[in-house]
Structures are given as C-alpha cells and as structure tokens.
Amino acid sequence: QIPPDRYRMHYVKVKVRVHRYLDGRLAIFHGPRRLARYTADGQLQTPELQVVA
C-alpha cells in the first residue's frame, strides 16, 4: 500500500509510476514526487533526514 502523506490522504484511481531498480528496490512516484520506497523484500523504507549545515 502507498502510505498517506501531507498532499493526499489516498491514491485511489490515481496513475502512479513504479521504478524497479537493478538491486530489486522499488519506488513509487506521482508526478515528480516520490511517494514511497520499498526494499527488495517488500518492506517500506522510511525516509532518512538530511542534516543541513
């Protein structure tokens, strides 16, 4: 499932793109925004926070 975010509560009937990488990971995009990333075994990856100096 695609997790809800601050832009939409759900993605029912919305066209999304699924990118499959060579190492087996998946990423789901709606337009230019990445909605979710999944590991090769299907586990949702949480986004890492970047520290800006």
Backbone as JSON Lines, residues from 0, in Angstrom:
{"i":0,"aa":"Q","n":[0.83,-1.19,0.0],"ca":[0.0,0.0,0.0],"c":[0.86,1.24,0.0]}
{"i":1,"aa":"I","n":[0.33,2.29,-0.57],"ca":[1.02,3.57,-0.58],"c":[0.62,4.32,0.69]}
{"i":2,"aa":"P","n":[1.59,4.73,1.5],"ca":[1.24,5.43,2.74],"c":[0.68,6.83,2.46]}
{"i":3,"aa":"P","n":[-0.24,7.33,3.31],"ca":[-0.74,8.7,3.13],"c":[0.37,9.71,3.4]}
{"i":4,"aa":"D","n":[0.26,10.88,2.77],"ca":[1.22,11.93,3.03],"c":[0.48,13.24,3.2]}
{"i":5,"aa":"R","n":[1.2,14.34,3.29],"ca":[0.55,15.62,3.58],"c":[-0.16,16.2,2.37]}
{"i":6,"aa":"Y","n":[0.06,15.64,1.17],"ca":[-0.58,16.15,-0.03],"c":[-1.9,15.46,-0.33]}
{"i":7,"aa":"R","n":[-1.98,14.15,-0.07],"ca":[-3.2,13.39,-0.34],"c":[-3.37,12.34,0.76]}
{"i":8,"aa":"M","n":[-4.62,12.08,1.1],"ca":[-4.89,11.04,2.1],"c":[-4.85,9.65,1.47]}
{"i":9,"aa":"H","n":[-5.19,9.55,0.18],"ca":[-5.14,8.26,-0.5],"c":[-4.83,8.5,-1.98]}
{"i":10,"aa":"Y","n":[-4.5,7.43,-2.64],"ca":[-4.15,7.5,-4.06],"c":[-5.02,6.54,-4.86]}
{"i":11,"aa":"V","n":[-6.31,6.49,-4.53],"ca":[-7.27,5.65,-5.24],"c":[-7.5,6.26,-6.62]}
{"i":12,"aa":"K","n":[-7.45,5.43,-7.65],"ca":[-7.68,5.81,-9.05],"c":[-6.71,6.86,-9.57]}
{"i":13,"aa":"V","n":[-5.52,6.93,-9.0],"ca":[-4.5,7.86,-9.46],"c":[-3.44,7.06,-10.19]}
{"i":14,"aa":"K","n":[-3.0,7.56,-11.33],"ca":[-1.92,6.89,-12.07],"c":[-0.6,7.23,-11.39]}
{"i":15,"aa":"V","n":[0.17,6.19,-11.09],"ca":[1.48,6.36,-10.5],"c":[2.49,5.61,-11.35]}
{"i":16,"aa":"R","n":[3.76,5.97,-11.22],"ca":[4.85,5.27,-11.89],"c":[5.58,4.43,-10.86]}
{"i":17,"aa":"V","n":[5.94,3.22,-11.24],"ca":[6.72,2.35,-10.37],"c":[8.08,2.15,-11.02]}
{"i":18,"aa":"H","n":[9.14,2.5,-10.3],"ca":[10.5,2.31,-10.78],"c":[11.08,1.09,-10.08]}
{"i":19,"aa":"R","n":[11.59,0.17,-10.86],"ca":[12.27,-1.0,-10.3],"c":[13.75,-0.86,-10.59]}
{"i":20,"aa":"Y","n":[14.56,-0.85,-9.55],"ca":[15.99,-0.68,-9.69],"c":[16.68,-2.03,-9.84]}
{"i":21,"aa":"L","n":[17.93,-2.01,-10.29],"ca":[18.66,-3.24,-10.57],"c":[18.87,-4.12,-9.34]}
{"i":22,"aa":"D","n":[18.94,-3.5,-8.16],"ca":[19.15,-4.29,-6.94],"c":[17.84,-4.81,-6.35]}
{"i":23,"aa":"G","n":[16.7,-4.6,-7.02],"ca":[15.43,-5.14,-6.57],"c":[14.55,-4.16,-5.82]}
{"i":24,"aa":"R","n":[15.06,-2.97,-5.49],"ca":[14.25,-1.99,-4.78],"c":[13.18,-1.41,-5.69]}
{"i":25,"aa":"L","n":[12.12,-0.89,-5.1],"ca":[11.03,-0.25,-5.83],"c":[10.81,1.15,-5.3]}
{"i":26,"aa":"A","n":[10.37,2.05,-6.18],"ca":[9.99,3.39,-5.78],"c":[8.71,3.74,-6.54]}
{"i":27,"aa":"I","n":[7.78,4.41,-5.86],"ca":[6.51,4.8,-6.46],"c":[6.47,6.31,-6.54]}
{"i":28,"aa":"F","n":[6.14,6.84,-7.73],"ca":[6.1,8.27,-7.99],"c":[4.71,8.69,-8.45]}
{"i":29,"aa":"H","n":[4.29,9.87,-8.03],"ca":[3.09,10.54,-8.56],"c":[3.57,11.88,-9.07]}
{"i":30,"aa":"G","n":[3.7,12.0,-10.39],"ca":[4.32,13.2,-10.95],"c":[5.78,13.22,-10.55]}
{"i":31,"aa":"P","n":[6.29,14.37,-10.12],"ca":[7.71,14.45,-9.74],"c":[7.97,13.98,-8.3]}
{"i":32,"aa":"R","n":[6.92,13.73,-7.53],"ca":[7.09,13.38,-6.11],"c":[7.22,11.88,-5.91]}
{"i":33,"aa":"R","n":[8.22,11.49,-5.13],"ca":[8.35,10.09,-4.74],"c":[7.45,9.84,-3.55]}
{"i":34,"aa":"L","n":[6.55,8.88,-3.69],"ca":[5.59,8.6,-2.64],"c":[6.12,7.59,-1.62]}
{"i":35,"aa":"A","n":[6.83,6.6,-2.1],"ca":[7.31,5.55,-1.2],"c":[8.49,4.83,-1.83]}
{"i":36,"aa":"R","n":[9.31,4.25,-0.97],"ca":[10.41,3.39,-1.39],"c":[10.27,2.07,-0.66]}
{"i":37,"aa":"Y","n":[10.56,0.98,-1.36],"ca":[10.46,-0.35,-0.78],"c":[11.75,-1.1,-1.01]}
{"i":38,"aa":"T","n":[12.12,-1.92,-0.05],"ca":[13.31,-2.76,-0.19],"c":[13.0,-3.9,-1.15]}
{"i":39,"aa":"A","n":[14.0,-4.69,-1.47],"ca":[13.82,-5.8,-2.4],"c":[12.86,-6.86,-1.86]}
{"i":40,"aa":"D","n":[12.73,-6.97,-0.53],"ca":[11.8,-7.95,0.04],"c":[10.43,-7.35,0.35]}
{"i":41,"aa":"G","n":[10.16,-6.11,-0.07],"ca":[8.83,-5.52,0.05],"c":[8.58,-4.69,1.29]}
{"i":42,"aa":"Q","n":[9.6,-4.43,2.08],"ca":[9.43,-3.63,3.29],"c":[9.51,-2.14,2.95]}
{"i":43,"aa":"L","n":[8.62,-1.35,3.51],"ca":[8.62,0.09,3.3],"c":[9.84,0.71,3.96]}
{"i":44,"aa":"Q","n":[10.57,1.54,3.21],"ca":[11.74,2.23,3.76],"c":[11.3,3.59,4.25]}
{"i":45,"aa":"T","n":[11.71,3.94,5.45],"ca":[11.39,5.27,5.96],"c":[12.42,6.25,5.44]}
{"i":46,"aa":"P","n":[12.02,7.48,5.15],"ca":[12.98,8.45,4.61],"c":[13.99,8.85,5.66]}
{"i":47,"aa":"E","n":[15.23,9.03,5.21],"ca":[16.28,9.48,6.12],"c":[16.29,11.0,6.14]}
{"i":48,"aa":"L","n":[16.45,11.55,7.31],"ca":[16.51,13.0,7.41],"c":[17.93,13.46,7.11]}
{"i":49,"aa":"Q","n":[18.04,14.5,6.31],"ca":[19.35,15.02,5.97],"c":[19.63,16.24,6.84]}
{"i":50,"aa":"V","n":[20.85,16.32,7.34],"ca":[21.27,17.45,8.16],"c":[21.9,18.49,7.26]}
{"i":51,"aa":"V","n":[21.37,19.72,7.35],"ca":[21.91,20.82,6.55],"c":[22.77,21.68,7.46]}
{"i":52,"aa":"A","n":[24.01,21.88,7.07],"ca":[24.95,22.63,7.92],"c":[24.77,24.12,7.8]}
